[in-house]
Amino acid sequence: MAGFMVLQVWREMAVENADGCLYPVSASEENDTPLGEERWFAQYSAPGYMDCTDTVWGETAREALGACWALFGDDQDPSERSEYAACLWEARKLDRKGA
């Protein structure tokens, strides 16, 4: 994914769909159930485009990034491993602040 796709993480209110999957409220649909709680979400996206991977969630920023990396990351690409490491470092700070 390195190159034009960027790994990102953010915290947002969560909703649950009929299948029991969690999503950010910004991606929710009419029949989704608001949880009233925030979760960490992560995805790879192409800045300036609508291209993105599925969104994954976690209880912490690092957990969400790890789940996204496990699904979509390329551990054979040195530049992508470097980007993931930098994101984890920043997520560590976010988790400490409880942002």
Secondary structure, DSSP 4 states (H G I P E B T S, - for coil): -TTT-EEEEEEEEEEE-TTS-EEEGGG--TTPEEEEEEEEEEEEE-TTSS-B---EEESSHHHHHHHHHHHH--TT-HHHHHHHHHHHHHHHHHHHHT-
